Amino acid sequence: MRAIAKFIGLGAITTAATYSTYLIALQFFGPMTAYWCALAVAFVIQIAMMAPFVFNAKLTLANAGKSLLIYSGYSLLFASLMWITLQISVPHIIAPLVVVAIAAPLQFLAGKKWLHNPVDDVRS
């Protein structure tokens, strides 16, 4: 249960940072380009924080590599979801929040499967 609470906390931080980035970028770019800017911010936060903070796994080169692959896939998935939300006329301002609501549970389950080390539960 602690991992879920930590995931939600980190998700709130990531969402605030990326949504702010999106809103600022939206002043200069179209919605998809602005979203890619926001994804770049999320990418850095997630790789640096997800394994050590949420899943109590040490941030090793192997975990960073796994995170890089996982979040590259997430970025493509999130961008696809963003494109779909824009195609069905979700307003540009709230479209990223719709993507987060859909994708966050999937992201947690995938991260738990691929980044979590059960041995770390014994150590904590």
C-alpha positions in Angstrom: 0.0 0.0 0.0 2.9 2.4 0.7 4.1 2.0 -3.0 0.7 3.2 -4.2 0.8 6.2 -1.9 4.3 7.1 -3.0 3.3 6.5 -6.6 0.4 8.9 -6.2 2.7 11.5 -4.5 5.3 11.3 -7.2 2.5 11.4 -9.8 1.2 14.6 -8.3 4.6 16.2 -8.5 5.2 14.9 -12.0 1.7 16.0 -13.1 2.2 19.5 -11.7 5.5 19.9 -13.4 4.5 18.5 -16.7 1.1 20.2 -16.8 2.8 23.6 -16.1 5.3 22.9 -18.8 2.4 22.0 -21.2 0.5 25.2 -20.4 3.6 27.3 -21.0 4.6 25.5 -24.2 1.0 25.7 -25.4 1.5 29.5 -25.6 4.2 28.9 -28.3 3.4 25.6 -29.9 0.5 23.4 -31.0 -1.0 20.9 -28.5 1.1 17.9 -29.6 4.4 19.7 -29.6 3.6 21.2 -26.2 2.7 17.7 -25.0 6.1 16.4 -26.2 7.8 19.2 -24.2 5.8 18.1 -21.1 6.7 14.4 -21.7 10.4 15.4 -21.7 10.0 16.8 -18.2 8.1 13.8 -17.0 10.7 11.5 -18.6 13.5 13.0 -16.4 11.4 13.0 -13.2 10.2 9.5 -13.7 13.6 7.9 -14.5 15.3 9.7 -11.5 12.6 9.0 -8.9 10.3 6.1 -9.7 12.7 3.2 -8.9 14.2 4.6 -5.7 11.3 6.5 -4.2 8.2 4.5 -5.2 9.5 0.9 -5.5 12.5 1.0 -3.0 14.8 -0.3 -5.7 18.2 1.2 -6.0 18.8 3.5 -8.9 21.4 1.4 -10.7 22.6 1.6 -14.3 20.4 -1.5 -15.0 17.3 0.1 -13.4 18.0 3.4 -15.2 18.3 1.4 -18.5 15.0 -0.4 -17.8 13.4 2.9 -16.8 14.6 4.5 -20.1 13.0 1.7 -22.1 9.8 1.6 -20.1 9.3 5.4 -20.2 10.1 5.6 -23.9 7.2 3.2 -24.4 5.1 5.2 -22.0 5.9 8.3 -23.9 4.7 6.8 -27.1 1.5 5.5 -25.4 0.8 8.8 -23.7 1.4 10.7 -27.0 -1.0 8.3 -28.8 -3.6 8.8 -26.0 -3.1 12.6 -26.3 -3.7 12.4 -30.1 -6.9 10.4 -29.6 -8.2 12.9 -26.9 -7.5 15.8 -29.3 -9.2 13.9 -32.2 -12.4 13.5 -30.1 -12.4 17.2 -29.4 -11.3 17.2 -25.7 -10.3 20.8 -25.0 -6.5 21.4 -25.3 -6.3 22.6 -21.8 -7.6 19.4 -20.1 -6.5 16.8 -22.6 -3.3 15.9 -20.7 -5.3 15.4 -17.5 -7.5 12.9 -19.4 -4.4 11.1 -20.5 -3.1 10.9 -16.9 -6.4 9.6 -15.6 -6.4 6.8 -18.2 -2.7 5.9 -18.1 -1.6 6.2 -14.5 -3.0 2.8 -13.3 -1.3 1.1 -16.2 2.0 2.9 -15.5 1.9 1.8 -11.8 1.3 -1.9 -12.6 4.0 -1.9 -15.3 6.5 -0.2 -13.0 5.7 -2.5 -10.1 6.3 -5.5 -12.4 9.6 -4.3 -14.0 11.3 -2.1 -11.4 10.3 -3.4 -8.0 12.7 -5.7 -6.2 10.9 -7.8 -3.5 14.2 -8.2 -1.6 14.0 -4.4 -0.9 10.8 -5.0 1.1 12.7 -7.1 3.5 15.4 -4.5 3.9 13.0 -1.6 4.7 
